[in-house]
Each structure stands twice: as structure tokens, then as C-alpha cells.
Amino acid sequence: MFINKYTLISKIWNKEIFPKLTLGWSIGFGTHFSKLMNQISLFTQTVKLLKSYRFNIGNCGLDYRFDGDLPQHALNTVRDIVRTITISYQNLDSIKEYTQLNRINIVHNGENQNIILPTHNDDKNSVTYHLNTKNSVALSTDIFKQPFTSLYLTCRISKPTSNLSTSIEYSNTIKQVDINQLIIEPSVLVNILQKLPSLEVLQIFYSTRRDINNDLIFMVFDCLSSVDVASPLNNLKKLNIQGSKTPMNNVIKLLNRTKCLDIEIVIFGYLLSNLDKELYEQTIDNTSTQSFKFHQVHPFSNIGKFDEHFSFFHIWKDSSKLKSITFSECTFKIHPLNKNPFENLKSFDFYLPGISNGFEEIIKPLLASAPNLEALEWRYDMEFEDFISLLNHKGKIRDLSVYSVILNDSDLTVQDISSLTNAIGNNSSLVNLDFQFDDCAPLTYEFFSILCDILSRNHNLVTLSIPTQSYNISSSLTSNQIEHIKTILSNNHTITKINNTSAELQDILKTFFINI
């Protein structure tokens, strides 16, 4: 459709514009033979057409997922544009058919404990290998000796035959290790992690509260909190730990020790201890971390709930390096000596159910201390008047999302509607706006007229999601309304996406290439 439409513009367009366009392309084929042959035929013809117009497949080339052998004619068509291939370990030999590979994703779900990587190019550094294990595969610790770039492990790792204290050479190419429900002796994992010299990203995911998981995560916390300055674990760029209970003093100890730039911690519950009172007397001296995410989920009633009065930032002595904050289940108080607490903060995402006056307690102090804030997501209730105040704030917020705006007496007055449209229409910084009411829209709310008012006045918004029309009012558009919205969209060249629209309005938006 794209080629049919745009190749007819002019010869100059075809000659000068098309070769400059890029296509980020990912494709995977089905397994049913007849369907597969049809897919391959269509795919081959599409590639030939793109090549005939010198269409640039993109710097990353074709991301190709197919576990098997392509027919020779199809292979000849794509062998030079495939840059990334995802294939099973059993069919790894087929990669020699592709001439421009730079990334090989290996899916392993067999029973082989040992994985041996082939030499694909003369220049070994031109290809990176990434392993993804599936099912209950049992692997040897020798996989950490192979020249992978990243490992995604959901398997069972057997104990090494050699003594843990023995100096073992592990791969110096492994930059990322993702562990998802991995079954491994905790001491074995910690020992290996400390011997990966290039490790930059460590992600550990556990969704259950088994004791072995607690032991593993506790040991990882202890290891990260006590490693030598020269240890690779002290230079992680990203750390993500999800699962288990953990003492909060361990989290604080970790924050004080690590130089990790991006930290995300999700715990199943705060492990109550006799150190509760001492939490308020501790200090976080971390000045390295730029992104901090902390969540507590408590799916089981017998898990200790986090102290709602505790605030990381009340004991964080200097949080000025933080650029992104996401947290829940704790309050927002600022350290008294922290003079410029969030001068570099760009993104803030917050959730604390049951907070009585979040705007006064959190939003106002945040806006006053974060002059460069660009993205704000408030995942709870906000009073209508506070929402208007937020929209009228003269700052740099580009992305704003409020999950639930509470209306006075579940209604909107004429003045309320005017305040709402004026606040959005006059806001010159917003690029993406998303908000909903706490209940269905009141009868006085007219989706179409409010949408038109906003789009006719605000030409900065790229995406917009506002509450839908009340189900008690017909959403059918008159001919005058249709012409009105068409005129507005003809003059608004920035909006690219509008959510929560009626089927009738969707048809109009499509003619202006606006996503829904």
C-alpha cells in the first residue's frame, strides 16, 4: 500500500527520497507448511520490490525468526539483508548461509548441557551471540565460558565439577545476564557473577516465595553490598531484582555501596525486624544512580506491609543526580539538607493507594524542586481542581498521565468545562496527555465539543487520550460536526494519535492518518 501510493508522486521522489527511507523490520514465519510457503512467497516478493526501489532496510537490517531451512530462491533474496537471526541451537549450522549477520539469538530447549558456539566470520567481533533458554533445560556452568553477549536463563544450572574457590576463566564478552525462575545454588551464582569482567546488566526475576529464592536474593544483596571496589558488580549499569522479601536496611546498604546507574527493586513485602526505628536514622549517600524504581507488592496477607511513613528521599542526602523515579508504597519527603534534590529529574511515576492529599504532599513539593521535570505519571486519584492547577503549571512537562480525576459531586459545571479546555488549550509544553475520570463521564460532558476545542487551540499535542462520552448520550455526529472536525484536523499538523473515540470519528481520523 505504501509503495503503491508514494511511488506515484514523482520520479524525483523515487530517485532521491526512497533510498533515504529506512525500515525497521522484524518478521517471523509460522510452522504450518502450506501457510509457511505462502508467507515465504509473499515475503520474497516484498523484498524484491523494496530492493528494486533501493529502499534501505535499515541499519539493523532484517530481524528474522525462522527455525528451519528456507528454499534456495528465498534464501538468495534475503541472505544479504538479514542482520539479526533467531534460531534454535539444533539448527545453528544454517547461519552460515547469511553473509551480513551481526546478531544471533539462540533459543535452547534441548537436553544438551553443553553449548558450543560456531565461528561464523573471520572477524569474530562482528557477530554477537545471545542465549535464551526455555522449558526445564539443564545446563552446565560452562555456558558462562562461551562468548555470549547476553544470557536469558529460565533453566536449571548444575553445580560445577571444579571447586568454587578454584580460579575459573569465564567469558569476558558477557554484558547482560537475565535470570527468570532460575534453579541454581545461590553460592554458585554469586561466585560466577563476580567473575564476569564485562557484566553491565543484571536482572533477577522470581515470582514465588520459596525459601531457595529468598536465600538467592539475600545472597545477591549481600554480595552487591559488600563487593570490592574493583569488582565488576560494583560497576553495573543496570540492576533489576524482583521477588522475595528483604530487610529494608539491605536495600539501603546496597544503595550506599553500588555505583549502578539504573536500579529497580520489587519486593513481595518488607521483612519486619528490630531495625525499623533505625531506618529513619540512616543516610543514603548515593550520588551515582540516575534511575531509581522501587515497588512493594503484597499478594499474601501474612507479609509485612511497608511503613507508609518511610521515605527514601528523606534519608537520601543528595538526590540531585536522579533523572527518573518510579516508586510505590512509600511517602515523598525530602532530606532537610538536600538543597537541590531533583534539579536533574526528568521523569516521575508514583503510586500510593489511600493517600489523602497527594497534590499538596507530593505534587507541589515535586514541582517546586524539579524544574526540569518532563514526564509525570500519577497512578491514583487527583481532585479536579488540583488537575487544573497541574495543567496550568508553567513548567516543562511534556508527558502527563493521571489515572483518575475526581469530579465535584460527580458532575461538571459549565465553568469546569471552560477551565478544563482553557488549561489544556493554553498549555504550550504538553506533547502527550492522558487522563480519565474516576467514574463514567457526567451527562454535561460532551466529548466531541471538548475534543474540537482542544485540537483547535493546542497545536503541540502529539497524542491525546481524554474521557469518553457518557453512554447515556448518543455519539452520532451531524454533518456540520463532521465538517467542523475535518476543518480542525486540516489545520492541526501535529496530532498523530487520539484514543477513546467512537467508530464514526475513527473513520474520519484515519483519513488524516491519525492513529486511534
Buried (B, 14 or more C-beta within 10 A) or exposed (E): EEBEEBBEEEEEEBEEEBEEBEEEBEBEBEEEEEEBEEBBEEBBEBBEEBBEBEBBBBEBBBBBBBBEEBEEEBBEBBBBBBBBBBBBBBBBEBBEBBEEBBBBBBBBBBEEBEBEBEEBEEEEEEBBBBBBBEEEBEBBBBBBBBBBBBBBBBBBBBEBEEEEEEEBEBBEBBBBBBBBBBBBBBBBBBBBBBBBBBBBBBBBBBEEBEEEBBBBBBBBBBBBBEBEEEBBBBBBBBBBBBBBBBBBBBBBBBBEBBEBBBBBBBBBBBBBEEBBEEBEEBEBEBEEBBBBBBBBBBEEEEBBEBBEEBBBBBBBBBBBBBBBBBBBBBBBBBBEEBEEBBBBBBBBBBBBEEBEEBBEBBBBBBBEBBEEBBBBBBBBBBBBBBBBBBBEBEBEBBBBBBBBBBBEEEEBEEEBBEBBBBBBBEBEBBBBBBBBBBEBBBEBBBBBEBBBBBBBBBEEBBBBBBBBBBEEBEBEBEEEBBEBBEEBBEEBEEBEBBEBBBEEBEEBBEEBEBEE
